[in-house]
């Protein structure tokens, strides 16, 4: 079964860090472009980060550039999103997406609040 499962979300204080993971099954992440999206309440889903098949090139939207990084572990078939110096406006449901058959994860809640 082709599947993406996010983990690592939760509540974090402003200025803190959180690490999201996206684990794939049924295909190799190294064979696809992987993107992270987020959707805040009442807002449209937006792309936050994207990583190429090589895993060496990543793109980030301006609002997270310099704070978020992405990495891939081919041994565990997992893509991670390291979120540093988080802000209340980072609060959203975060989704992992692969262009392998247009596969979406179910999403995971990230809440930044004191």
N, C-alpha and C positions, 0 to 999 in steps of 0.2 A: 504494500500500500504506500502510495506517495503521500508524504505528510511532513508538515513543519510544526514544531512545538516550541513555543516561547516559554522562558522561565526567568526567574530572577527579579521580577517586579516587586513593588511594595511601596511602603511609605518611607520617605527620606527627607531630612531637613534641608532647607536652602543652604547651598554651599557644599553639600555633601556629595557622595558618589554612589553610584549604583551600576551594576553590570548585568545587562540582559544577554541571554543566550537564545539561540535559535538552532534547534537540532533537527536535522533532516533524516528521513527514512525513506527508502524506496528509490533513492537517487543520490548522486554525489553533488554536494554544493560546488565543488570545483568545476563542474560541468555547466554552471549557470551563473547568471548575474543575480546577486542577492541585494535586496533593498530593505531598508527599515522605513516604515511609515508610522505616523501617529495621528490620532484623532482626538481632539479635545471636545468637551461637551458643547454642542451647538455650533461646532465648526466642521469644515470639510477635512477629509483625510489629506494629509500632506506627506510628501516624501522627505525623510530626514537624512538618510545616508544611502549610498549605493557602493557596491564593491564589484569589480570585474571578475571574470573567471580566473584570472591569474592570482587574484587575491592581493596584488601589490598596488593596485590603484583604487582609491576611494574618493567619493564625492560627498560633501556635506553642505547642507543649506547654511546660509550665513549666520543664522541665529544660534547654531550649535558649533560652528567652526571654531577650533581651538579648545573646545570643551569636551567634545565627543570624539572617540576613536573607534575604529572597527578592526576586527581581526578574525582570521579563520583558522580553525584547527582541522586539518584533513583527517587526522587519526580518529577524531570523535565525530567528524562530519557536522561540525558546529560553527556557527557564525556568532560572534559576540559584539555587543555594542557597549563600550565603556563610557559611562556618562559621568563626567566630573563637573564640579562647581554648578550643580543643578540649580534651577530657578523655579519659582512657582509656575511660570508659564510653560515649563516642560511637562506639567501635569497632563496626562493623556493616556489613552490606550495605545500601546505600541504593537505594531504588527510586523511580522517578518514576511517577505514575499520573494519568491524565486520565479524567474521566467521559464523554469522547467515546468511545462504544462500549466503555467500561470497559477502556481500553487501559493495559497495564503495560509498563514498560521491563524489560530483563533484569536490571538491578541492577548496582551497582558497589561494590567493596570499599573501605572506609575503615578504616584501622588507625591508632590513636593510641597511640604507644609511644615510649619513649626508648631 
